[in-house]
Amino acid sequence: MQAALNIIGEDLTLVEQQFRTDLQSDVPLIRKVGEYVLSSGGKRIRPALLLLSARLCDYAGTQAVPLASVIEFIHTATLLHDDVVDSATLRRGLASANTLWGNEASVLVGDFLFSKSFSLMVNVGSMDILRILSDATTVIAEGEVMQLLCTGEIDLTEQQYIDVIRSKTAILMSAACESGAVLGAVVAEQQRALAEYGMDLGIAFQLMDDILDYTATEEEFGKSIGHDLEEGKITLPLIETLRQCNDEEKSIIATVVEQDEMSLDDFRTVSGIVKQYGGITYTIEAARRHIERCKVHLGLFPVSPVKDALCSLADYVVTRSK
């Protein structure tokens, strides 16, 4: 991330300020919950992608920072809703908002952030960007429903899973990059290339999250380890394992997935099977392939420090430990 921060660090600080300004509401709880989630950390990858994409496309106007704040608004709204759906208790190493204020407040503040995002988009004044981001929020909702329908499905295929994370996670990164390209008024081919860069980056980002659910410590990950497995989410490390393991091992995994609560021994058993069959290695290699595609997409742009930063940001995704 350092190469990116060297270029857009000041703008990211302005995004933080803009986010707090946009959180203004006559309802104190909205600001309290919103600022709690904002101040709990996060890598700000999505706003960084928009800022870097705009810079790559030689945009020199004033709309990049407000639009990057909108991207973070949308992302924060999805986090609030996700934690309720997943019954999560931790987010970025701290108690999740739904743990502190309840599910109702988390959902409703998430709704406020979504609604506010659209009014902020209108202020940017670009119908193309409004279309890109409104389409993205629709796809995110579809991805959430797709994931819900796939919960506990041990016969889930790799392609079906990629379709889920393309909708649930990658689409907002793609939209951030494409919005930056629209601000820079580049040709359609370059706009598509940046959208595809964001899509492949987002898929790789989620695949690495899938790995960390099995391999990181809770302190590193900032979320409960094994939570995906306990929730019955069939991610790529498990999909690859189920494709290779024997019937007895598949039955063990199915039993753990179907349980309402998972013990530490259950997690260790499944995690051991996943590692035995190379599910972690397979997923890392899949993520790396998407990162290499990211760099191919950037081939349409001339060499520059901003392009180098986008390549470094892609490499960071497959080396991060949290």
KEKE-3310 file (N, C-alpha, C; in steps of 0.2 Angstrom, whole numbers, plus 5000, padded with zeros to 4 digits):
npx = (5004:5011:5016:5005:5000:5010:5007:4993:4990:4987:4975:4967:4966:4958:4947:4943:4939:4929:4920:4916:4910:4899:4892:4883:4869:4852:4849:4857:4862:4865:4876:4885:4886:4890:4903:4909:4911:4919:4930:4936:4946:4953:4958:4955:4955:4945:4941:4954:4957:4948:4954:4967:4964:4958:4969:4977:4971:4973:4965:4961:4952:4939:4931:4935:4938:4926:4918:4926:4923:4909:4910:4916:4906:4896:4903:4904:4891:4887:4895:4889:4877:4881:4887:4876:4868:4878:4879:4890:4902:4914:4923:4936:4944:4938:4923:4908:4897:4883:4884:4886:4876:4865:4855:4845:4848:4860:4856:4847:4855:4864:4855:4853:4866:4867:4856:4860:4871:4867:4861:4873:4880:4872:4876:4889:4887:4887:4880:4884:4893:4883:4875:4884:4888:4875:4871:4881:4877:4865:4870:4878:4868:4861:4872:4873:4861:4863:4874:4868:4859:4868:4873:4879:4879:4888:4891:4894:4901:4917:4916:4903:4905:4914:4906:4898:4907:4911:4900:4897:4908:4919:4913:4911:4924:4928:4918:4923:4935:4931:4924:4933:4940:4930:4929:4941:4939:4943:4946:4934:4939:4950:4943:4935:4946:4951:4939:4939:4952:4949:4939:4946:4955:4947:4941:4953:4956:4945:4947:4959:4955:4947:4957:4963:4953:4956:4969:4975:4978:4966:4969:4977:4968:4956:4944:4933:4941:4938:4925:4917:4916:4909:4897:4893:4897:4903:4919:4932:4945:4939:4930:4939:4945:4935:4933:4943:4944:4941:4926:4923:4930:4923:4911:4913:4916:4904:4896:4901:4899:4885:4881:4875:4883:4901:4914:4931:4939:4932:4934:4948:4949:4943:4950:4963:4961:4958:4971:4978:4974:4978:4970:4972:4984:4980:4970:4978:4985:4975:4971:4983:4983:4973:4978:4989:4982:4976:4987:4989:4978:4981:4990:4986:4989:5001:5018:5020:5022:5009:5003:5013:5010:4997:5000:5008:4999:4990:4999:5000:4988:4989:4999:4995:4992:4981)
npy = (4994:5006:5013:5018:5026:5036:5043:5047:5050:5062:5065:5054:5057:5068:5062:5055:5066:5071:5060:5061:5073:5071:5062:5069:5072:5074:5064:5057:5044:5039:5046:5042:5028:5027:5034:5026:5014:5019:5024:5012:5007:4999:4997:5006:5003:5003:5017:5022:5015:5022:5035:5033:5028:5039:5048:5041:5042:5055:5065:5080:5087:5092:5082:5069:5066:5068:5058:5047:5046:5043:5030:5023:5025:5017:5005:5004:5003:4990:4983:4984:4978:4965:4960:4959:4949:4939:4936:4941:4945:4952:4965:4971:4968:4974:4975:4972:4983:4979:4971:4980:4990:4983:4973:4979:4993:4993:4988:4999:5010:5006:5007:5020:5025:5019:5026:5039:5039:5039:5052:5059:5055:5061:5074:5074:5075:5067:5057:5045:5040:5039:5029:5018:5016:5014:5003:4994:4993:4987:4974:4970:4968:4957:4948:4945:4939:4928:4922:4918:4909:4899:4894:4881:4872:4859:4855:4865:4873:4878:4889:4894:4899:4909:4917:4922:4929:4939:4946:4950:4955:4960:4968:4982:4986:4986:4996:5007:5009:5011:5022:5032:5032:5037:5050:5054:5055:5045:5035:5023:5010:5010:5013:5002:4993:4997:4995:4981:4978:4982:4972:4960:4962:4963:4950:4942:4948:4944:4930:4929:4933:4922:4912:4917:4915:4903:4902:4913:4922:4927:4940:4945:4944:4951:4947:4934:4919:4905:4908:4909:4895:4890:4897:4890:4894:4890:4891:4894:4887:4876:4871:4866:4856:4847:4843:4834:4825:4810:4800:4798:4809:4819:4817:4820:4834:4839:4836:4845:4858:4858:4859:4870:4876:4877:4868:4871:4860:4854:4864:4863:4850:4851:4861:4855:4845:4852:4858:4847:4843:4853:4864:4878:4882:4880:4890:4902:4902:4903:4916:4923:4922:4930:4942:4944:4945:4958:4966:4965:4971:4984:4987:4995:5008:5021:5020:5025:5033:5031:5021:5011:5011:5005:4993:4988:4989:4978:4967:4968:4963:4949:4946:4951:4949:4952)
npz = (5000:5002:4991:4985:4995:4995:4984:4985:4998:5005:4999:5003:5017:5016:5011:5023:5031:5023:5023:5037:5037:5028:5035:5043:5053:5059:5068:5081:5083:5071:5066:5077:5076:5062:5063:5072:5065:5054:5061:5066:5058:5044:5027:5017:5003:4993:4991:4988:4976:4968:4968:4963:4951:4944:4945:4936:4924:4922:4928:4935:4942:4955:4960:4964:4977:4985:4978:4981:4995:4994:4989:5000:5009:5003:5005:5019:5022:5017:5025:5038:5036:5032:5044:5052:5045:5045:5059:5065:5077:5078:5070:5061:5072:5083:5093:5083:5075:5077:5088:5098:5096:5092:5080:5074:5074:5067:5054:5050:5050:5041:5030:5029:5025:5013:5006:5008:5000:4987:4985:4987:4976:4965:4967:4962:4948:4937:4925:4920:4930:4941:4936:4935:4949:4955:4948:4953:4967:4966:4961:4971:4981:4975:4975:4989:4991:4983:4990:5002:4997:4993:5005:5015:5004:4999:4987:4979:4965:4959:4949:4952:4964:4962:4954:4964:4973:4964:4962:4975:4982:4972:4963:4968:4969:4956:4951:4958:4951:4938:4939:4942:4930:4922:4927:4922:4909:4899:4884:4879:4879:4888:4899:4901:4904:4916:4924:4923:4929:4942:4945:4944:4954:4965:4966:4969:4981:4989:4988:4995:5008:5011:5013:5024:5034:5037:5041:5048:5063:5076:5080:5069:5058:5062:5063:5068:5068:5057:5055:5044:5040:5051:5048:5038:5025:5010:5004:4992:4996:5003:4993:4984:4992:4994:4982:4980:4992:5001:5003:5016:5023:5016:5022:5035:5034:5029:5040:5050:5043:5043:5056:5069:5079:5080:5086:5093:5090:5080:5070:5069:5064:5051:5045:5045:5035:5024:5022:5020:5008:5000:4998:5003:4996:4983:4982:4984:4972:4963:4966:4963:4949:4946:4950:4941:4929:4932:4930:4916:4912:4914:4905:4894:4898:4899:4906:4922:4938:4945:4939:4942:4956:4956:4951:4962:4972:4968:4970:4984:4988:4988:4997:5009:5027:5034)
capx = (5000:5015:5017:4999:5000:5014:5004:4986:4990:4984:4968:4964:4965:4953:4941:4941:4936:4923:4915:4913:4905:4893:4888:4879:4862:4849:4849:4864:4864:4868:4883:4889:4887:4895:4910:4913:4914:4924:4937:4939:4951:4951:4963:4953:4957:4941:4943:4961:4957:4945:4958:4972:4962:4957:4975:4980:4968:4975:4960:4964:4946:4938:4926:4938:4938:4919:4916:4929:4919:4903:4912:4917:4899:4893:4906:4902:4884:4887:4898:4884:4872:4884:4888:4869:4867:4882:4879:4897:4904:4920:4925:4943:4947:4934:4916:4905:4892:4877:4885:4886:4869:4859:4854:4840:4851:4865:4853:4844:4861:4866:4850:4854:4872:4865:4852:4864:4876:4864:4861:4880:4882:4869:4880:4895:4884:4889:4875:4888:4895:4877:4873:4889:4887:4869:4871:4885:4874:4860:4873:4880:4862:4860:4877:4872:4856:4866:4878:4863:4856:4873:4875:4879:4879:4894:4892:4895:4906:4921:4913:4897:4908:4917:4901:4896:4911:4911:4894:4897:4914:4923:4909:4912:4931:4927:4915:4927:4940:4928:4921:4939:4941:4925:4931:4947:4936:4947:4942:4930:4943:4953:4937:4934:4952:4951:4934:4941:4957:4945:4935:4951:4958:4942:4941:4959:4955:4941:4950:4964:4951:4945:4962:4964:4948:4958:4976:4977:4976:4960:4972:4979:4962:4952:4937:4933:4943:4933:4918:4914:4915:4903:4891:4891:4900:4908:4923:4936:4949:4934:4928:4945:4946:4929:4934:4948:4945:4937:4919:4923:4932:4918:4905:4915:4916:4897:4893:4903:4895:4878:4880:4873:4889:4907:4919:4938:4941:4929:4938:4955:4949:4942:4956:4968:4959:4959:4978:4981:4973:4981:4965:4975:4989:4976:4967:4983:4987:4970:4972:4989:4981:4969:4983:4993:4977:4976:4993:4988:4973:4984:4994:4984:4991:5008:5022:5020:5022:5003:5002:5017:5007:4991:5003:5010:4993:4988:5003:4999:4982:4991:5004:4993:4990:4975)
capy = (5000:5012:5016:5021:5031:5041:5047:5049:5050:5068:5064:5049:5061:5072:5057:5054:5072:5071:5055:5063:5079:5068:5058:5074:5070:5076:5058:5056:5037:5038:5048:5038:5021:5028:5036:5020:5009:5022:5024:5006:5006:4997:4999:5011:5001:5005:5024:5022:5013:5027:5041:5031:5027:5045:5050:5037:5045:5062:5069:5086:5091:5092:5077:5063:5065:5067:5052:5042:5046:5039:5023:5021:5025:5011:4999:5004:5001:4983:4979:4984:4973:4959:4958:4956:4943:4933:4936:4943:4949:4956:4968:4974:4967:4977:4973:4974:4988:4975:4968:4986:4993:4978:4972:4984:5000:4992:4988:5005:5015:5004:5009:5028:5026:5018:5032:5045:5038:5041:5059:5062:5054:5066:5080:5074:5077:5063:5051:5038:5037:5037:5022:5013:5014:5011:4996:4990:4992:4981:4968:4968:4965:4950:4943:4943:4934:4922:4918:4915:4902:4894:4892:4874:4868:4857:4853:4871:4873:4884:4894:4897:4903:4915:4922:4925:4935:4944:4951:4952:4959:4963:4973:4988:4988:4988:5002:5012:5010:5013:5029:5036:5032:5042:5057:5056:5055:5042:5031:5017:5004:5011:5013:4994:4990:4999:4991:4974:4978:4982:4966:4954:4963:4961:4943:4940:4951:4939:4923:4929:4933:4915:4909:4920:4912:4896:4902:4919:4922:4932:4947:4947:4945:4956:4944:4927:4913:4899:4910:4907:4888:4890:4900:4886:4897:4886:4895:4891:4882:4870:4868:4862:4850:4843:4840:4829:4821:4804:4800:4799:4815:4823:4817:4824:4841:4840:4836:4852:4863:4858:4861:4877:4879:4873:4868:4872:4853:4853:4868:4860:4844:4853:4865:4850:4841:4858:4859:4841:4842:4859:4869:4884:4883:4881:4897:4907:4902:4906:4923:4926:4922:4936:4948:4944:4948:4965:4970:4965:4976:4991:4987:5000:5014:5022:5019:5031:5031:5029:5014:5006:5010:5001:4986:4986:4987:4972:4963:4968:4959:4942:4945:4953:4944:4954)
capz = (5000:5003:4985:4984:5000:4993:4979:4987:5005:5007:4997:5008:5023:5014:5011:5029:5033:5019:5026:5043:5035:5025:5040:5047:5053:5065:5072:5084:5083:5064:5066:5082:5073:5056:5065:5075:5060:5051:5065:5068:5054:5037:5023:5012:4997:4988:4989:4985:4969:4964:4968:4959:4944:4942:4943:4931:4919:4922:4931:4939:4945:4962:4962:4966:4985:4987:4975:4985:5001:4992:4988:5007:5012:5001:5008:5026:5023:5016:5031:5043:5034:5032:5050:5054:5041:5047:5066:5067:5084:5077:5064:5062:5079:5088:5093:5078:5077:5079:5095:5102:5096:5090:5073:5071:5073:5061:5047:5048:5049:5034:5025:5029:5022:5006:5004:5007:4994:4980:4985:4986:4969:4961:4968:4957:4942:4931:4925:4919:4937:4944:4933:4937:4956:4956:4946:4957:4973:4964:4960:4978:4985:4972:4978:4996:4991:4980:4995:5006:4994:4993:5012:5016:4998:4998:4980:4975:4960:4959:4945:4955:4970:4959:4952:4970:4975:4959:4964:4982:4984:4967:4959:4971:4967:4949:4950:4960:4946:4932:4941:4941:4923:4919:4929:4918:4902:4894:4879:4882:4880:4894:4905:4902:4906:4923:4927:4923:4934:4949:4946:4946:4961:4970:4966:4972:4988:4993:4989:5001:5014:5012:5016:5031:5038:5040:5043:5052:5070:5076:5080:5063:5054:5065:5063:5071:5063:5056:5056:5037:5040:5056:5045:5032:5019:5006:5000:4987:4999:5004:4987:4981:4996:4993:4975:4980:4997:5000:5005:5024:5024:5014:5027:5041:5032:5029:5047:5053:5040:5045:5063:5071:5082:5078:5091:5090:5087:5073:5065:5067:5059:5044:5043:5043:5029:5019:5021:5018:5000:4996:4997:5004:4990:4977:4982:4983:4965:4959:4968:4959:4942:4945:4950:4935:4924:4934:4927:4909:4910:4915:4899:4890:4900:4899:4912:4927:4946:4947:4936:4946:4962:4955:4951:4969:4976:4967:4973:4991:4990:4989:5002:5016:5032:5038)
cpx = (5004:5015:5011:4998:5004:5011:4997:4985:4986:4976:4964:4962:4959:4946:4938:4937:4929:4918:4912:4908:4898:4889:4883:4872:4859:4848:4856:4866:4867:4875:4888:4891:4892:4902:4913:4915:4920:4931:4940:4944:4949:4957:4961:4955:4952:4941:4949:4961:4953:4950:4964:4970:4961:4964:4978:4977:4968:4969:4963:4958:4945:4933:4928:4937:4931:4916:4919:4925:4913:4905:4913:4910:4896:4896:4904:4895:4883:4890:4893:4879:4875:4885:4881:4868:4871:4883:4886:4897:4910:4921:4931:4946:4943:4927:4912:4899:4885:4878:4884:4879:4863:4858:4850:4844:4856:4862:4850:4850:4864:4862:4852:4860:4871:4861:4856:4869:4873:4863:4868:4882:4879:4873:4886:4893:4886:4884:4878:4890:4889:4875:4878:4888:4880:4868:4875:4881:4868:4864:4876:4874:4861:4866:4876:4866:4859:4870:4873:4860:4861:4876:4874:4879:4886:4896:4893:4901:4911:4918:4907:4900:4911:4912:4898:4900:4912:4906:4895:4902:4917:4919:4911:4919:4931:4924:4919:4932:4937:4926:4927:4941:4936:4926:4937:4945:4941:4943:4939:4934:4947:4949:4936:4939:4952:4945:4936:4947:4954:4942:4940:4954:4953:4941:4947:4958:4951:4944:4955:4960:4948:4950:4963:4959:4951:4965:4978:4975:4970:4963:4974:4973:4957:4944:4938:4935:4939:4926:4914:4912:4909:4897:4889:4893:4905:4912:4928:4941:4945:4932:4933:4946:4941:4929:4939:4948:4940:4930:4919:4925:4926:4912:4907:4914:4908:4894:4895:4899:4888:4876:4879:4879:4895:4912:4926:4940:4938:4933:4945:4954:4948:4948:4962:4967:4960:4967:4981:4980:4974:4976:4968:4980:4985:4973:4972:4985:4982:4970:4977:4987:4977:4973:4987:4988:4976:4981:4992:4983:4976:4989:4992:4986:4999:5012:5021:5020:5015:5001:5006:5013:5001:4994:5005:5004:4990:4992:5002:4993:4984:4996:5001:4991:4984:4970)
cpy = (5006:5016:5020:5027:5037:5046:5050:5050:5056:5068:5059:5053:5065:5068:5056:5060:5072:5066:5058:5069:5076:5064:5063:5072:5072:5070:5056:5049:5036:5040:5044:5031:5022:5029:5030:5015:5012:5022:5018:5003:5004:5000:5004:5009:5003:5013:5025:5020:5019:5033:5039:5030:5034:5049:5047:5040:5053:5067:5074:5090:5090:5086:5071:5061:5064:5060:5046:5041:5042:5032:5020:5021:5019:5005:4998:5001:4993:4980:4979:4979:4966:4956:4956:4950:4937:4932:4937:4947:4953:4959:4972:4974:4970:4974:4976:4979:4984:4972:4974:4989:4989:4978:4977:4991:4999:4992:4995:5010:5013:5007:5017:5029:5025:5024:5038:5045:5041:5049:5063:5061:5059:5072:5080:5076:5073:5057:5045:5035:5035:5030:5017:5011:5012:5004:4991:4989:4987:4975:4965:4965:4958:4945:4941:4938:4927:4918:4915:4909:4897:4891:4885:4869:4865:4855:4859:4871:4879:4890:4898:4901:4909:4920:4925:4931:4940:4949:4954:4957:4963:4969:4981:4991:4990:4994:5008:5014:5013:5020:5034:5037:5037:5049:5059:5056:5052:5038:5025:5011:5004:5011:5006:4991:4991:4995:4984:4973:4977:4975:4960:4955:4961:4954:4940:4942:4946:4932:4923:4929:4926:4911:4911:4917:4906:4897:4908:4918:4928:4939:4949:4949:4950:4954:4937:4922:4908:4901:4908:4900:4887:4892:4896:4889:4892:4890:4891:4885:4875:4867:4864:4856:4845:4839:4834:4824:4815:4805:4801:4806:4820:4823:4821:4832:4843:4841:4843:4858:4864:4860:4868:4880:4874:4874:4869:4865:4852:4857:4865:4854:4846:4856:4860:4846:4846:4858:4853:4840:4849:4864:4877:4886:4884:4888:4902:4907:4905:4914:4927:4926:4928:4942:4949:4947:4956:4969:4970:4970:4983:4992:4993:5007:5015:5021:5025:5028:5029:5022:5009:5005:5005:4994:4984:4985:4980:4966:4962:4964:4952:4941:4948:4948:4946:4958)
cpz = (5000:4997:4983:4988:4998:4988:4981:4994:5008:5005:5001:5014:5022:5013:5018:5032:5029:5021:5032:5041:5032:5030:5044:5047:5059:5070:5075:5083:5076:5064:5071:5079:5067:5058:5068:5070:5056:5055:5067:5063:5047:5032:5017:5005:4991:4986:4986:4978:4965:4963:4963:4952:4941:4940:4937:4924:4918:4924:4936:4942:4953:4965:4964:4973:4987:4984:4979:4992:5000:4992:4995:5011:5010:5004:5015:5027:5022:5022:5037:5042:5034:5039:5054:5051:5044:5055:5068:5074:5083:5071:5065:5069:5084:5088:5087:5080:5080:5086:5100:5102:5094:5083:5070:5069:5067:5055:5045:5047:5042:5029:5024:5024:5014:5003:5003:5001:4988:4980:4984:4978:4964:4961:4963:4950:4936:4931:4924:4926:4941:4942:4935:4944:4958:4954:4950:4964:4972:4964:4967:4982:4982:4974:4985:4996:4988:4986:5000:5004:4994:5000:5013:5010:4997:4991:4976:4971:4961:4955:4948:4961:4967:4957:4959:4972:4970:4960:4970:4984:4978:4964:4962:4969:4960:4948:4952:4954:4940:4933:4940:4934:4920:4921:4924:4911:4897:4889:4882:4883:4887:4900:4906:4906:4914:4927:4928:4928:4941:4950:4948:4952:4966:4971:4970:4979:4992:4994:4995:5008:5016:5015:5023:5036:5041:5043:5047:5059:5070:5077:5074:5058:5056:5065:5066:5066:5063:5056:5049:5037:5045:5053:5039:5025:5016:5002:4996:4991:5001:4998:4984:4985:4995:4986:4975:4986:4996:5004:5013:5026:5022:5019:5033:5040:5032:5036:5050:5050:5042:5052:5064:5075:5081:5084:5088:5087:5080:5068:5064:5063:5052:5041:5041:5037:5023:5017:5018:5010:4997:4994:4998:4998:4984:4976:4981:4976:4961:4960:4964:4952:4941:4945:4944:4929:4926:4930:4919:4907:4910:4909:4894:4892:4900:4906:4916:4934:4948:4945:4940:4953:4962:4955:4958:4973:4975:4970:4981:4993:4991:4994:5009:5021:5036:5033)
residu = (MET:GLN:ALA:ALA:LEU:ASN:ILE:ILE:GLY:GLU:ASP:LEU:THR:LEU:VAL:GLU:GLN:GLN:PHE:ARG:THR:ASP:LEU:GLN:SER:ASP:VAL:PRO:LEU:ILE:ARG:LYS:VAL:GLY:GLU:TYR:VAL:LEU:SER:SER:GLY:GLY:LYS:ARG:ILE:ARG:PRO:ALA:LEU:LEU:LEU:LEU:SER:ALA:ARG:LEU:CYS:ASP:TYR:ALA:GLY:THR:GLN:ALA:VAL:PRO:LEU:ALA:SER:VAL:ILE:GLU:PHE:ILE:HIS:THR:ALA:THR:LEU:LEU:HIS:ASP:ASP:VAL:VAL:ASP:SER:ALA:THR:LEU:ARG:ARG:GLY:LEU:ALA:SER:ALA:ASN:THR:LEU:TRP:GLY:ASN:GLU:ALA:SER:VAL:LEU:VAL:GLY:ASP:PHE:LEU:PHE:SER:LYS:SER:PHE:SER:LEU:MET:VAL:ASN:VAL:GLY:SER:MET:ASP:ILE:LEU:ARG:ILE:LEU:SER:ASP:ALA:THR:THR:VAL:ILE:ALA:GLU:GLY:GLU:VAL:MET:GLN:LEU:LEU:CYS:THR:GLY:GLU:ILE:ASP:LEU:THR:GLU:GLN:GLN:TYR:ILE:ASP:VAL:ILE:ARG:SER:LYS:THR:ALA:ILE:LEU:MET:SER:ALA:ALA:CYS:GLU:SER:GLY:ALA:VAL:LEU:GLY:ALA:VAL:VAL:ALA:GLU:GLN:GLN:ARG:ALA:LEU:ALA:GLU:TYR:GLY:MET:ASP:LEU:GLY:ILE:ALA:PHE:GLN:LEU:MET:ASP:ASP:ILE:LEU:ASP:TYR:THR:ALA:THR:GLU:GLU:GLU:PHE:GLY:LYS:SER:ILE:GLY:HIS:ASP:LEU:GLU:GLU:GLY:LYS:ILE:THR:LEU:PRO:LEU:ILE:GLU:THR:LEU:ARG:GLN:CYS:ASN:ASP:GLU:GLU:LYS:SER:ILE:ILE:ALA:THR:VAL:VAL:GLU:GLN:ASP:GLU:MET:SER:LEU:ASP:ASP:PHE:ARG:THR:VAL:SER:GLY:ILE:VAL:LYS:GLN:TYR:GLY:GLY:ILE:THR:TYR:THR:ILE:GLU:ALA:ALA:ARG:ARG:HIS:ILE:GLU:ARG:CYS:LYS:VAL:HIS:LEU:GLY:LEU:PHE:PRO:VAL:SER:PRO:VAL:LYS:ASP:ALA:LEU:CYS:SER:LEU:ALA:ASP:TYR:VAL:VAL:THR:ARG:SER:LYS)
# end
